[in-house]
Amino acid sequence: MLYCSNGGCDAHSIRGREAMADKPGTGKYALITGASGGIGEEFARLLAAEGYQLVIVARNEDQLNRVAGILNSKHRATVSPIAMDLSALDAAKSLVQELHTRGFSPDVVINNAGYGICGHTLDTPVEDYLNMLDLNVRTLTELSLNLLPAMLKRKRGGILNVASLAAFVPGPYMSVYHASKAYVLSFTEGLASEYAGTGVTISALCPGYVMTGFQSRASMDEIRFIKMAPKLTAEELVTMAWENFKRGDRVIIPGLSNKFSAFAARHLPHHLVMQVLRRINKPAEEAYIHEQA
Ligand SMILES: NC(=O)c1ccc[n+]([C@@H]2O[C@H](COP(=O)([O-])OP(=O)(O)OC[C@H]3O[C@@H](n4cnc5c(N)ncnc54)[C@H](OP(=O)(O)O)[C@@H]3O)[C@@H](O)[C@H]2O)c1
């Protein structure tokens, strides 16, 4: 099912704001998922400034139109929003079909749409986790595998999959999210190694804390250490990430403290890392109760 703000949409009624103006091959084309805000919106700004024609995808059509309007007036960029729930089982297939119909073959794909769920794992219905996995894992995989062949044929372009620092370590109170991002990192690195030397760049972006709507959707405000975490703005993150991507880095970890955390997660004794994570991720209220007991 596709998401439509006025309801009643089906898989054949994806709506776009405007059709692509130029024929593929005459310019630079990018698909960015989750571009109605946060990190995805920043990628859209940066790529539009570099002259890319964009297709941007998310559920919130008004926000997509806002982003498209800004980029069109600021950079005269051709930006086509597609309002769609990418956690739907047929979403990737419908999106690829729609791109094909529009004659839009992306040089760059940024699989950014995703979200987290934090708190006592069993407090959240199983269906919510499955929905998150469908978005973070299933759709990302399907889009990557369907859009890669055309890039390989052209011997250029790339896929940037947004993982997380969470990919490097299991996450108590956030175990399904951490596992989903571990998958993204593993899948992307494997693919990158397999298609090395083809002219196509395949990278995993592993941000730490970035100031976006992510934390409130994931209920992370409850984590008591959250205020102390080193933070990047989405603009800082995307500027660094894009440079690293263009350089061909397979795993991109922006920021020194994040690099240190990833290193520590991989090299310190695992039981120690898990103890620290359990303490960090524990919801504030419970941590307080335990301390008082
Ligand atoms: N912010 C952080 O600290 C952080 C750290 C590590 C990794 N990340 C990763 O970075 C990526 C972007 O997150 P963000 O920080 O920019 O969060 P955000 O501000 O919440 O943005 C998430 C984007 O994903 C879209 N999205 C969510 N559910 C969707 C669905 N079912 N179908 C289509 N689009 C959907 C949202 O648009 P709609 O709501 O309009 O659908 C929005 O555009 C995610 O993969 C996240 O896991 C974030």
The ligand as a Tripos MOL2 file, in Angstrom:
@<TRIPOS>MOLECULE
LIG
   48    52     1     0     0
SMALL
NO_CHARGES

@<TRIPOS>ATOM
      1 N1         19.3910   11.0790   13.6500 N.am      1 LIG1
      2 C1         20.2440   10.1980   14.1470 C.2       1 LIG1
      3 O1         20.7940   10.3870   15.2720 O.2       1 LIG1
      4 C2         20.6180    8.9790   13.3610 C.ar      1 LIG1
      5 C3         21.7260    8.2280   13.7710 C.ar      1 LIG1
      6 C4         22.0810    7.1000   13.0570 C.ar      1 LIG1
      7 C5         21.3590    6.7330   11.9350 C.ar      1 LIG1
      8 N2         20.2920    7.4590   11.5450 N.ar      1 LIG1
      9 C6         19.5550    7.0060   10.3560 C.3       1 LIG1
     10 O2         19.4280    8.0810    9.4550 O.3       1 LIG1
     11 C7         18.2840    7.8860    8.6380 C.3       1 LIG1
     12 C8         17.5040    9.1850    8.5560 C.3       1 LIG1
     13 O3         17.0370    9.5230    9.8450 O.3       1 LIG1
     14 P1         16.8740   11.0290   10.3400 P.3       1 LIG1
     15 O4         17.7760   11.2190   11.4890 O.co2     1 LIG1
     16 O5         16.9380   11.9710    9.2190 O.co2     1 LIG1
     17 O6         15.3970   10.9100   10.9290 O.3       1 LIG1
     18 P2         14.0660   11.7300   10.5840 P.3       1 LIG1
     19 O7         14.3170   13.1770   10.7000 O.co2     1 LIG1
     20 O8         13.0050   11.0880   11.4180 O.co2     1 LIG1
     21 O9         13.8120   11.3980    9.0440 O.3       1 LIG1
     22 C9         13.4120   10.1240    8.6410 C.3       1 LIG1
     23 C10        12.9730   10.1810    7.2000 C.3       1 LIG1
     24 O10        12.5100    8.8780    6.8150 O.3       1 LIG1
     25 C11        11.1860    8.9970    6.2950 C.3       1 LIG1
     26 N3         10.3930    7.8170    6.6150 N.ar      1 LIG1
     27 C12        10.1360    7.2900    7.8350 C.ar      1 LIG1
     28 N4          9.3050    6.2500    7.7310 N.ar      1 LIG1
     29 C13         9.0530    6.1070    6.3980 C.ar      1 LIG1
     30 C14         8.2550    5.2080    5.6390 C.ar      1 LIG1
     31 N5          7.5490    4.2320    6.2160 N.pl3     1 LIG1
     32 N6          8.1990    5.3660    4.2950 N.ar      1 LIG1
     33 C15         8.8850    6.3560    3.6970 C.ar      1 LIG1
     34 N7          9.6560    7.2340    4.3470 N.ar      1 LIG1
     35 C16         9.7240    7.1000    5.6830 C.ar      1 LIG1
     36 C17        10.6160   10.2240    7.0030 C.3       1 LIG1
     37 O11         9.5800   10.8060    6.2340 O.3       1 LIG1
     38 P3          8.0040   10.6260    6.5040 P.3       1 LIG1
     39 O12         7.8000   10.6630    7.9770 O.co2     1 LIG1
     40 O13         7.4260   11.7710    5.7440 O.co2     1 LIG1
     41 O14         7.6690    9.3170    5.8950 O.co2     1 LIG1
     42 C18        11.8250   11.1460    6.9850 C.3       1 LIG1
     43 O15        11.9370   11.7780    5.7320 O.3       1 LIG1
     44 C19        17.5260    6.7080    9.2440 C.3       1 LIG1
     45 O16        17.7790    5.5430    8.4890 O.3       1 LIG1
     46 C20        18.1270    6.5620   10.6340 C.3       1 LIG1
     47 O17        18.0650    5.2480   11.1010 O.3       1 LIG1
     48 C21        19.9010    8.5720   12.2230 C.ar      1 LIG1
@<TRIPOS>BOND
     1     1     2 1
     2     2     3 2
     3     2     4 1
     4     4     5 ar
     5     4    48 ar
     6     5     6 ar
     7     6     7 ar
     8     7     8 ar
     9     8     9 1
    10     8    48 ar
    11     9    10 1
    12     9    46 1
    13    10    11 1
    14    11    12 1
    15    11    44 1
    16    12    13 1
    17    13    14 1
    18    14    15 2
    19    14    16 1
    20    14    17 1
    21    17    18 1
    22    18    19 2
    23    18    20 1
    24    18    21 1
    25    21    22 1
    26    22    23 1
    27    23    24 1
    28    23    42 1
    29    24    25 1
    30    25    26 1
    31    25    36 1
    32    26    27 ar
    33    26    35 ar
    34    27    28 ar
    35    28    29 ar
    36    29    30 ar
    37    29    35 ar
    38    30    31 1
    39    30    32 ar
    40    32    33 ar
    41    33    34 ar
    42    34    35 ar
    43    36    37 1
    44    36    42 1
    45    37    38 1
    46    38    39 2
    47    38    40 1
    48    38    41 1
    49    42    43 1
    50    44    45 1
    51    44    46 1
    52    46    47 1
@<TRIPOS>SUBSTRUCTURE
     1 LIG1         1 GROUP 0 **** ****
